[in-house]
Amino acid sequence: MVVLNLFQRSSSAPVLDRSAIIDIGSNSVRLVVYDGPRRSPATLFNEKVLAGLGRGLSSTGALDRRAMDAALVALARFRRLCVEMAVGNLRTVATAAVRDASNGPRFVQRIEALGLPVELLSGEQEAEAAGLGVISGIPEADGIVGDMGGGSLELVRVRGGAVHNRLSLPLGALRIAAIRAKGKRALDSFVRKALADVDWINESQGLPFYLVGGSWRALARLDMHATGYLLPIVHHYEMEPTAAARLVRVLAQIDKRKLKQITEISPGRIPTLLDSALLLAVLGRALGSSALIASANGLREGLLYQNLTEEERAIDPLIAAAREEGVRQGRFREHGDLLARWIAPLFDGESGQQQRLRHAACLLADVGWRANPDFRAERGVETALHGNWVGVDAHGRAMMAQALSANFGGGAALMEQLLSICARPDLERAQQWGLAMRLGQRLSGGVAGPLESSRVEVGEGALRLFLSTEDAPLYGEAVERRHRQLSVAMGLTPVLTS
């Protein structure tokens, strides 16, 4: 691993703990700059150039000359941006196209002449990083990761937070057309022969298939568009196994001009979408996949995850990101965790998944305080639904949104529009979370003392709020009203004990 410390400017600006990865792929060259907590870093900057280095590689065995020139222009810009952004650690990695090309070594020399040491990842290293990237964003992932770049396809078995098996195949988006040109069933035959003697593949039938790579993410976005999906966030978007075949039919018939009108799909991906859908359909059948699940995290996030300690890897990425956001936008740093502990006795018996969603909502319970009071509920809903979270699916986002809506005074009614992604009983439970958060917020004024010296519990049909004699004056009209509102929502009687 070659990590470059770029921040050597003479200015007095402080060195920031930012990391960046330049990913030189077969189709695109991309820079991503990360900031924030190590377990759940936020993307500070993201730029790609569709240089098409792997264009023609299958026929010539070499990188395209004009593509190399375009890539070098982008890489020079990326290096300069990293200096200006005070990136502390930069890794530059190259994958299949550069690895396989006859002129790859010379191209690496030209990149390093720009001051960018290059790590030429092997197929196994590429597969490992892709698998870890999925694990970093979907910790419970149990299935096969498929990372399709321009030049290669990596298949990775993930289970229990670890990578177990890896396989790299020359099946990138830029190579499929040449295989298909050999006959109608050529792609099916190629895939089945490649997988036939791989024991771990044969032992992994019927598991979810996790989609990594820009082309497959574009397919997920196309499916969202076609189905009118409520929440257009690609990470953790789940499709039925038959979706790939349906997308093949759509792409075979749709006018390319209509595709270009779908703003969520990069125009540069359109030429390879049909080939990508065909490969996904073939793989889904060969693997007997139970579901197709898109992952926004892939190789680059996997490289970051590799650098974490075991203790850091064990941190819940949703909780880490929500805590960071709560600290950044809230008034009192410790309030979210205190609030989560304070309301927890009201919800004994919840699943581990519900507990973590409730905790995340509490960490975000103060993110709307700067907003106009008439729009604080909307701010909370927007944060939950559209925040850059990982480790949570659409169902979980909906529960967090319902909780934050109630917390910020969004009313007693459920958000009916969320019922397409979350069952009513779960929204009702999230509504109770939000009303409990609202009670704690009003009682404490957002500070620690009243939450530390009071408690709530459920028993004998009552929702009891215990206050010390010293804190009794805190039970004003607004607190009483919120105590009663929560009790009604839970089918209980409000009781004050002091």
N, C-alpha and C positions, 0 to 999 in steps of 0.2 A: 504494500500500500504506500503510495506516494502522496503525502499531504503537504501542500504548499502554503506557507504563511506569506500572504501578500501585503499585509498591512505594515508598510515600512515608510509611510509618508512622513515628511518633516513637520507637519502641522501638529498642533497640541491636542487635536481631537483624540478622545480615548479609544483604545482598541475595544471593539465590541465582540461579544461571543457569538459570532455569526459563522455559519458553515455554508458552503456552496458546493454543488456538484455540476460539472460540465459533462454531459452524456453525449458521446459521439456515436450515434446509431446509424443503421443502414439507411434509414429514411430521413431522420431529422438530427439536428445538432441543437442541444438545449442547455440552457443555464437555469438552475434553480438555486435561489439564495434562501436560506432558512434562518429563522430567529425564534426566540421563545424557549419553552421548556424542552429539554433534550428528549424526553419520552414522547412528546407530542409537538414537535416543532411546527411553527406556522410558516407558510410560504410568504416570504417578504417580496420576492421578485421571481418571475417566471417568463422566459422568452425562448422561442424556438425558431429555427430556420429549417425549412424543408429542403435541405441541400440535395437529398437523393443520392448519397454516396454509393449505395448498393445498386443503383440503376444500371442494368446491363451486366452486372457481375456474373450472373449465371451463364451468360454467353461469351463474355470476354475474359473472365477471371480477374479483372482489374477494376479499380475504382475509376469512375468517370472523371476526366481531367477538369471539366468545368465545375462539376460538383465539388471537387477538392478545393478549387479556387474560392467558390462560394462559402464553403465551410471555413476556410482559413480567415476570410474576412469576418465572419461571425465570431470565430474564436478570438480574434484580436479585440473585437468589441467586448466580448464577454470578460476577457481578462481585465480590460480597463475598467469595466463596470464594477468588478469585484474589488479593485483598488479603491474606487470612489465610495463604495458601500461599506468599506472597512471590514471586509470579510477576513476573519481570522484563519480559517482553514478551508482550503479548496482542494478538491479531488477532481482530476480529469480522467475519465474512463472511456475506453473505446470497446466496441462489441463486435458482432459477427462480421460485418462488411470489412472492417479494417483487419480483423483477424484472418480472414480467408483470402483477401486480395493479394495478388502477386506484387503489387506496388504498395501494399500496406506499410511495410517497414519504412519506405521512403517518405510516405505521408506522415508517419509518426515523427520522423526527423524534422519535417517542416513545422509540425505543431510545436515540438519542443524548442525550436528556434524562436518561437514567440514567447518563451518563458513559461510554458505549461508542460510539466512532466506528465507523461501519459501512462496510465495503467491499462495494458491490453488484457482484458478479462477473457479467460477461457470459457468455453461453453458451460462447464460445471460451475465456475464462479458466477457466471451470469445467472444460471438457474438458481443457485443458492441465494443470491441477492434478491431475485424476484420472489422466491418463497418467503424469505424473511420480510420483504416489503408487505406482502399480504398479511402475514402474522402481525406486523406492527400496527396495521389498521383494523384487522378483524382477528383479535387474539384467539377466538374460539374456532377459527377455521379448521375444518377437518375434511380434506378432500384433495383434489389435484389442482394445482395452479398451472395455468397456461399463459406464458408470456410470449406474445407474438410481436417481434420487431419487424424490421424490413428484411433482414437477412436470415433470421433463425427463429425457431420455436423452442422454448424451454418448457418442459413438463416437470413438475415438482410435486412430490407427495408431502403434504404438511399435516401434522397432527400433534395435539398437545403442546402447542407453542414452539414446535421444532420442525426443521426440515429433515426428512428421512431418506428420500430417494430423488435422483435427478436424471434428466435425459435431455440432450440438446439435439435438435433435428434441423436440417436445412430447409425449413418450411416458412420462411418469412414472407411478408406480404408482397415483396418485390419478386419472389421466386415462384409463386403459385401459378401465375399465368403460363410460364414455361412448362410446368408439369401438366397443366390442363391441356396444353396444346398437343400432348401425345395421345389423347383419346378421351372419350366421354367418361370413362370410369378410371382414368389415370390417377386422379387425386385420391379417390377411395382406395385404390390398389396400393399407392405409395404409403398412405397412412397405415393401412392394415399390415403391410409387410414390415414397416418400421416398428410397429408395436407388438407384433406377433410373439416374439421370443423374450419380451421384457416381463419377467415374472411379477414385479411389483405393480405393473400396470394391470395385469390380468387379475391380481388380487385386490384391486381397488375399484372394481366395477360398482356402479350404482351410487357413487358419492357425488357431492357438489363439484362443479367445475368453476374455478375462480378465474376471471378474465382480467388479464393485465396487458397493457399496450394501447397506444392511441387508436389503432384501427378498431379493436374490439370495444373500446369505450365509445367510439363513434357509433357502433352498432347499437349499443345500449341506449344512447341518446336518440337514435332513430326509432327504437322501439317505444321509448317514452313518448316521443312525438306522435307516433302512430296510434298509441293507445290512450292518449290524453291523460297521461299519468299526472297526479296532483303535484308531486314534489320532484322537480327536475334536477335532482342531485344524483350524480352517477355512482358515487361510492356506496357500496352495499345494495345497489339496485339488483333485484332478483327477477329472473325470467324463467318461464317454463322451458324444459328441454326442447320442446317443439318450436320455440321462438326463432331459433336459428334458421330452420327450414322456411318458416314464414317470411323472415327477412330476405332470404334468397329470392323468393317469389316477388316480393315487393321491389327489390333492387333490379330484378330482371325486367320489370315492367315500367318503373317510374321514370319520368323524364328527368334528365340530369339537371335541367334548369330548376325544377321543383326541389331537388335535393339542395341546390345552392341557396335556396330561400330559407332552409332550416338553419337558423343562425347558430344553433348549438353545435353544428357539425362543421369542422374546419374544411374549407374547400379543398385543401391539399390532400385530405383523406379520401375524397370521393372516388378518385380513379381506382383505388384498391378495395373499396367497400364490398363489392360483390365477391371478389376472391376471398376476402376475409370471412364473409358470411358462409361461403361454401366450405371453407376449412373448418369453421366452427360447427357447422352441421355434421360434417363427416366425423369430427372428433367426438361430438356429443353422442353420436350413434355408437362409435367404436368403444367409448368409455361407459356407455349406459348411464350418462350423467343424470342425476336426480334433479338438478337445478343449475342454472347459469347465473353466477353472481359476479357483478362487476366490482373491481377494486380500483380506487383512485391511486392507491399506493402500489409501487412496483420496485424496480431495480434501485432507483435513487434512494427511496426511503429505506430499502433493505440495506444499502451501504451505510446509512446513518445508524440503523438499528444494530448492525454488526459492532459498532463502536461503543455500545452501551454495556454497562456492567449487568450482572444478573439481577442485582437489586433494582436497577433502573428499568430493565425489561419487565419486571414484575409489576410495575406501576400501571394502573388503569389509565389508558390514554385519554379516555373521555373525561375522567375526573381531573387529570393533570391539566387538560386544556380548559375545562370549565373553571377550575380554580384560578388559572392565569387570567382568564377573561374577567372573572369576578373581581380579582384584585385590581385589574387595570381600569375597570369601569365603575366599581363600587366605591362606597364611602369608607367602609371600615374593613380592613384586611381580613380579620378573623371571623367576620360575621357569618359567612356561608357555612363553614364547618360547624360553628356553634348552633346555628339554626337547624342544620341537619340532625345533630344529636338531640336537640330540644324536641323536635316533632317525632322522632323515631318511636317513642313508646306508644304512639297512637296507631302504629302500623305494624305491630308484631305479626309474624307469620308470613310476611311477604317473601317472594322469591329473591334470590341474590340479584337477578336482573332488575327487578323492580326497586330493590334497595339502592342500586347504583344509579338508576335513573332519577330516583328521588333525591339522592345526594347531589347529583349534577345540577338538578333544578334549583336546589337550595344555594349552591355555589353561584348561581346566576340570578339570585333573588333580588339583587340591587342594581342590575345592569341598566335599568330604565330610569333611574332617578334624575338624570340630567334632561330627559325628554320632557316635552310639554305634558302636563298632567293628563290631558285628554288623549294622549297617544302612548302612554306608558305600557298599556297592555299590548298594543301593536308592536312596540319595541321588543317586549319580551317574547312574543310569538315569533317575530322575525329572527331574533337571536337563536331561538331553539330550532326552528325549521331550516334556516339557511346558514347557520354558523358552520365554520369549517371544522366540523367534528369528525372523528373516526371512532371506531369501537361502538357505533350505534347505527341501527337501521332506521327506515322510515317510521316504523311503528314506535320505536323509542323516541324519535324526534317529536312525534305527535304527542306522546304523553308529556314530554318536557314542555311543549308549547301550551298544552292545556293547563298544566300546573302554573306556568308563568303568567298566562292570561288571567287566571283566578287571583294569583298573587298580586298582580298590578291593577286589580279592580275591574277586570273584564266582564264581570257579571256572573250570575249563578248558572246561566244556560251553558250547555256544552257547545263546543265549536263543531257544528254538524258537518262542516266540510271535511273534517278530519276522519270521518267514519269510513272513508274509502281506504284508509291505510291503518286504521286502529279500531278495534272492537269497542262498542259502547261501554261495557263494564270496565275496560281499562281506562277509557277517558273519564269515567265517573270517579275511579280511584285517583287519577291524576288531578281531577278537580278538587278532591279532598286534600291532596298534598298542598295544592296552591292556597286553599283557604287556611290550612294550618300554618303555612309560611306567612300568610298575610296577618294572622293573629300574632305570631311571634314577632314579626316586624313592627307592628303597631305597639305591642306591649313594651318592647325594648327600645323603640326609637332607633333601632339599628346598632346599638352599642352592646357591649358584652355583658355588663353587670346584671341587668334584669334576667337575661337568659340563664346565667350561671346560678342565680339564687332562686329561680322558680322552676316549676315542672308541670307537665300535663300527663294525664293518664286516663285510660278507659276502664270502667268497672261498674257493674250493677246498673247498666243502662245509662250511665252518666259519663259526660266528658268533663273531668275535673281539672281545674286550674288551681294549682297551689301557689300562694304568694305569702311571703313572710309579712309580719306586721309592718316592717319598715317599707316594704314594697306595695302594701295594700293601696296607697293612693294612686298607683299606676293604673288601677282598674277603673278607668274613666269610661265615658259613654261610648267612645269609638272602640275601645277594647271589648266592652261588654257586647256591643253589636256584632263584632267579628267572632267572638266566642259563641254567640248564639247561632250565627250563620254556619259556622263549621259544624256545630252540634246537630243542626237540622240536616245538613248534607250527609252526616254519618248516622242519622236515625237515633240520636242520643239526646239526653237532657243536659243543658249546661249547668255546672255547679262550680261555685267559687269557694275555695277553702283557704282560709288565712289564719 
